[in-house]
Amino acid sequence: MTIKRFDIIVIGGGQAGLSAAYFLRRTGLSFVILDDSDTAGGSWPNTWDSLRLFSPVDYSSIAGWQMPQGAEEYPHRDEFIDYLATYETRYDLPIERPVRVRAVSRSEGGFTVDTDKGVYVARVVISATGTAQNPFIPEYDGRDTFEGEQIHSADYRNPAPFAGRSLAIIGAGNSAAQILAEVSLEAETLWITPEEPRYNPDDVDGRHIFGVATQRFTQTQSGDKPTVDNSRFSLGSIVMVESVLEARERDDVLRAVRPFSRLTASGGIWPDGTERTFDAIIWCTGFRANLAHLEPMLPVEDGKARTDGGPRALDVPGLWLVGYGGWTGYASATTYGVTKTARQAVKEVTAFLA
């Protein structure tokens, strides 16, 4: 059996893996990106058809090269997929696909990476598999008894299959609001959120949110008292993109109710005894880090591994985690924040190997 050897193996060819590769190509170290997709674009080809990013191109690009401006201010999903595909070829990044990583284990001098295409060996592993392959659905009493259709937002593509039906959309984030906005044009919808949804002002998009949040984060990290006011908006609040603004003009579309106490075969029962029926549920309840390939080498609790606040894994020397969320670096799961995390990871990797 042929064993392929590198200084560094990057697992995942989406925005996080490509960002890390951009900085790795400057180091002179040997590396390869292993991606389990058939085509470029990471998880983006599996998002819903109408998805638009909520930041303009200068806040939606990754390291080194800004995405070209399209016809609209906010890029469509397909524009971003094309951007990532072109990015790969622009920088001639060494990507092998489709390669499915089964497991990563410690070995003498580094790591052994077992895949469906053979064995790879490296001194360092940068895991950048993201969260899209690990959708989260909370446990509710009776969920297995509900006889209607249940899907996660990861599997939602467009409203056509739900036309003329009644459905519950569960979740309080941007995905829930955007899916609700378009499905409600075709179906009877009930929006269920843990608490009253929070909205950013109409004039606030990702450019403002990330810009101000970054300034506050930088000031806090340096020990200074934050002087930038972000009281008007939040990273966790819904951005009022065009489709959500339009939905607001329709009666009660954005009116949300608190969760049911349990599901039944035909719907839900609320704590006050109220019963409502619906044909289907779309769970817009988020994702957890996709770290299955690192088990049992890496202890994971509540979907997170121990890090130093950035991408370096504390429990496994030689392992870096890029793009999973704030616990791997500020806003590292976003197109805007991942560049900073990737740059930091490669700087640390270079020092580690030296």
C-alpha positions in Angstrom: 0.0 0.0 0.0 1.3 3.4 -1.0 1.5 6.0 1.9 1.4 9.6 0.9 3.5 11.9 3.2 3.2 15.6 3.8 4.2 18.2 6.4 0.6 19.2 6.7 -2.8 17.7 5.8 -5.8 20.1 5.6 -9.1 18.2 5.9 -11.9 20.1 4.2 -11.9 22.2 1.0 -14.5 24.8 1.9 -13.8 28.4 2.9 -11.8 27.5 6.0 -9.6 24.9 4.3 -8.9 27.3 1.3 -8.1 30.1 3.7 -5.5 28.0 5.5 -4.1 26.8 2.2 -3.6 30.4 1.0 -1.2 31.0 3.9 0.4 27.6 3.7 1.5 28.1 0.1 3.8 30.9 1.3 5.6 28.7 3.8 7.4 26.2 1.5 6.0 23.3 3.6 4.4 20.4 1.8 0.7 20.1 2.2 -2.5 18.7 0.6 -6.2 19.4 1.0 -8.5 16.4 1.3 -12.1 17.3 0.4 -15.0 14.8 0.4 -17.1 16.8 -2.1 -17.2 16.0 -5.8 -16.9 19.7 -6.7 -15.6 22.9 -5.3 -17.6 25.1 -2.9 -17.5 23.3 0.4 -21.0 23.1 1.9 -22.4 26.0 -0.1 -23.9 23.8 -3.0 -26.0 22.1 -0.3 -27.7 25.3 0.9 -31.1 26.5 -0.3 -31.5 27.8 -3.9 -32.3 31.4 -3.1 -29.8 32.0 -0.4 -28.0 35.3 -0.4 -25.1 36.4 1.8 -26.0 39.3 4.1 -22.7 41.1 3.6 -21.4 42.8 0.4 -18.4 41.3 -1.4 -15.7 43.1 0.6 -17.1 41.4 3.8 -17.8 38.1 2.1 -14.4 37.2 0.7 -11.6 35.1 2.0 -7.8 35.6 2.1 -5.9 37.3 -0.7 -8.6 37.9 -3.4 -11.8 39.8 -3.2 -14.9 38.2 -4.8 -15.9 40.1 -8.0 -18.9 42.4 -7.6 -22.0 40.9 -9.1 -25.2 42.6 -10.3 -26.6 42.8 -6.8 -25.0 44.2 -3.7 -25.3 41.0 -1.7 -23.8 37.9 -3.5 -26.0 34.9 -4.4 -25.0 31.5 -3.2 -24.0 30.5 -6.7 -21.8 33.5 -7.1 -19.9 32.5 -3.9 -19.6 28.9 -5.1 -18.1 30.1 -8.4 -15.7 32.4 -6.4 -14.4 29.4 -4.3 -14.0 27.3 -7.4 -12.0 30.0 -9.2 -10.0 30.7 -6.0 -8.7 27.1 -6.0 -7.4 27.4 -9.6 -6.2 31.0 -9.1 -3.8 29.9 -6.4 -3.2 26.4 -7.8 -4.1 24.8 -4.5 -3.3 21.1 -4.1 -6.7 19.6 -3.6 -7.6 15.9 -3.8 -11.3 15.1 -4.2 -13.5 13.3 -3.5 -11.5 11.9 -0.6 -13.4 10.8 2.5 -11.4 10.9 5.7 -12.4 8.0 7.9 -10.2 8.6 10.9 -7.2 10.6 12.1 -4.9 9.0 14.7 -1.6 9.8 16.4 1.4 8.0 15.0 5.2 8.4 15.4 6.2 11.8 14.3 2.7 13.1 13.7 -0.6 11.7 12.4 -2.0 8.9 10.2 -5.0 9.9 8.2 -7.1 6.9 7.0 -9.2 7.6 3.9 -11.3 5.8 1.3 -8.4 6.5 -1.1 -5.6 5.2 1.0 -3.4 6.3 3.9 -1.8 9.8 4.3 0.8 10.7 6.9 1.6 14.2 8.2 3.4 16.0 11.0 0.5 18.4 11.4 -3.3 18.2 10.7 -5.5 21.3 10.2 -9.1 20.2 10.4 -11.5 22.5 8.5 -14.6 20.4 8.1 -17.0 23.0 9.4 -20.4 22.2 10.7 -22.7 21.6 7.7 -22.5 17.8 7.8 -23.6 17.7 11.4 -27.1 19.4 11.6 -28.6 19.6 15.1 -32.2 18.9 16.0 -33.2 19.3 19.7 -34.9 16.5 21.5 -38.7 17.0 22.0 -41.1 14.6 23.6 -43.0 12.9 20.8 -40.7 13.9 18.0 -40.6 10.2 16.8 -44.4 10.0 16.8 -45.0 13.0 14.5 -46.3 11.5 11.2 -45.6 14.5 9.0 -42.4 15.3 7.2 -39.4 16.6 9.1 -36.3 18.1 7.6 -33.5 20.2 8.8 -32.6 23.4 7.0 -29.6 21.6 5.7 -31.9 19.7 3.5 -34.2 22.5 2.4 -33.8 23.7 -1.2 -37.0 25.7 -2.2 -40.6 26.0 -1.2 -42.1 24.0 -4.0 -42.5 20.7 -2.0 -44.5 22.6 0.6 -46.9 24.4 -1.6 -50.5 24.2 -0.2 -49.4 22.6 3.0 -49.1 23.7 6.6 -45.8 23.6 8.3 -43.9 24.7 11.4 -40.6 26.5 11.0 -38.5 26.1 14.2 -35.6 28.4 15.0 -34.8 32.1 15.6 -31.8 32.8 13.3 -31.2 34.1 9.8 -31.9 30.8 8.2 -35.3 30.4 9.8 -36.3 34.0 8.9 -35.2 33.7 5.3 -36.8 30.2 4.8 -40.0 31.4 6.5 -40.1 34.4 4.2 -40.2 32.4 1.0 -42.1 29.3 2.2 -44.9 31.5 3.6 -45.6 32.6 0.0 -46.6 29.0 -0.9 -47.8 27.5 2.4 -49.5 28.2 5.7 -46.7 28.7 8.2 -46.2 28.7 12.0 -43.0 30.2 13.3 -41.7 28.7 16.5 -38.8 30.4 18.4 -37.4 29.9 21.9 -37.9 33.5 22.7 -39.1 36.6 20.8 -37.0 37.0 17.6 -34.4 39.8 17.6 -33.9 41.9 14.5 -31.2 44.2 13.5 -32.2 47.7 12.2 -33.2 47.7 8.6 -30.0 49.7 7.6 -27.6 47.2 9.3 -26.0 44.4 7.4 -23.0 42.1 7.9 -20.6 44.9 6.9 -21.7 47.0 10.0 -22.1 44.0 12.3 -18.7 42.5 11.6 -16.9 45.9 11.4 -18.1 47.1 14.8 -17.9 43.7 16.5 -14.3 43.3 15.3 -13.3 46.7 16.7 -14.8 45.8 20.1 -13.1 42.4 20.1 -9.7 44.0 19.2 -10.1 46.5 22.0 -11.1 43.8 24.5 -8.2 41.6 23.5 -5.7 44.4 24.0 -7.1 45.1 27.5 -8.8 48.3 26.6 -12.3 49.3 27.5 -14.5 48.9 24.4 -15.3 52.4 23.0 -17.3 51.3 20.0 -21.1 51.2 20.5 -22.8 48.1 19.2 -26.0 48.5 21.1 -28.1 48.9 17.9 -27.3 45.5 16.6 -25.9 42.0 17.3 -24.2 39.1 15.6 -27.0 36.9 16.9 -29.9 39.0 15.6 -31.7 38.6 12.3 -30.4 40.7 9.4 -33.2 42.3 7.5 -32.4 41.1 4.0 -34.9 41.9 1.2 -36.9 38.8 1.5 -37.4 39.3 5.3 -38.3 42.9 4.8 -41.0 41.9 2.3 -42.3 39.2 4.7 -42.7 41.8 7.4 -45.2 43.6 5.2 -47.5 40.6 5.1 -49.8 40.2 8.1 -48.5 38.0 10.9 -45.8 36.2 8.8 -43.1 37.2 11.2 -45.2 36.7 14.3 -43.5 33.9 16.3 -44.8 31.7 19.2 -42.9 29.9 21.9 -42.2 26.2 21.6 -44.7 23.4 22.1 -44.2 21.1 25.1 -44.4 18.0 23.0 -45.2 16.7 19.5 -48.1 14.5 18.5 -48.8 12.5 15.4 -50.4 15.5 13.8 -48.8 18.6 15.4 -47.9 20.0 18.8 -49.4 20.6 22.2 -48.4 23.8 24.1 -48.0 24.1 27.9 -51.4 25.8 28.2 -53.1 22.8 26.5 -53.4 24.5 23.1 -53.1 22.0 20.1 -52.0 23.0 16.6 -51.7 20.8 13.6 -49.2 21.0 10.7 -48.1 18.7 7.9 -44.4 19.3 8.1 -41.5 20.7 10.2 -38.4 22.5 9.0 -35.9 22.5 11.8 -33.7 25.6 11.5 -31.9 24.8 14.7 -28.3 25.1 13.8 -25.3 22.8 13.5 -22.5 21.3 15.6 -18.9 20.9 14.7 -18.2 18.0 12.4 -15.4 16.3 14.4 -16.2 12.6 14.0 -13.0 11.9 12.1 -11.0 13.0 15.1 -12.6 10.7 17.6 -11.5 9.2 19.9 -8.2 11.1 19.7 -9.8 14.4 20.5 -12.1 14.8 23.5 -15.3 16.7 22.5 -17.9 18.1 24.9 -21.1 19.8 23.9 -19.9 19.9 20.3 -16.6 21.6 21.1 -13.0 20.6 21.8 -10.7 22.4 24.1 -8.7 25.2 22.4 -6.5 28.1 23.5 -9.3 30.5 22.4 -8.0 30.2 18.9 -7.5 27.3 16.5 -4.9 25.3 18.4 -6.3 22.1 20.0 -5.0 21.8 23.6 -5.5 18.1 24.0 -3.7 17.0 20.8 -0.4 18.7 20.0 0.0 19.2 16.2 -3.7 19.6 15.6 -5.4 22.9 14.6 -9.1 23.5 14.2 -10.1 26.2 11.7 -13.6 27.6 11.0 -15.8 25.9 13.5 -17.1 28.9 15.5 -16.0 31.4 18.1 -14.3 28.8 20.2 -11.7 28.4 17.4 -11.2 32.1 16.8 -13.3 35.3 16.5 -16.1 34.8 14.0 -14.1 31.9 12.4 -17.2 30.2 11.0 -17.9 33.2 8.8 -16.4 34.2 5.5 -15.3 37.5 7.1 -13.7 36.0 10.2 -12.0 32.8 8.9 -9.1 34.7 7.3 -7.9 35.8 10.7 -8.1 32.4 12.2 -6.4 30.7 9.2 -3.6 33.2 9.3 -3.1 32.6 13.0 -3.2 28.8 12.6 -0.6 28.8 9.9 1.7 31.1 11.8 1.5 28.7 14.8 1.9 25.6 12.6 5.1 27.1 11.1 6.6 27.7 14.5 5.5 24.3 15.7 7.3 22.5 12.8 10.4 24.7 13.1 
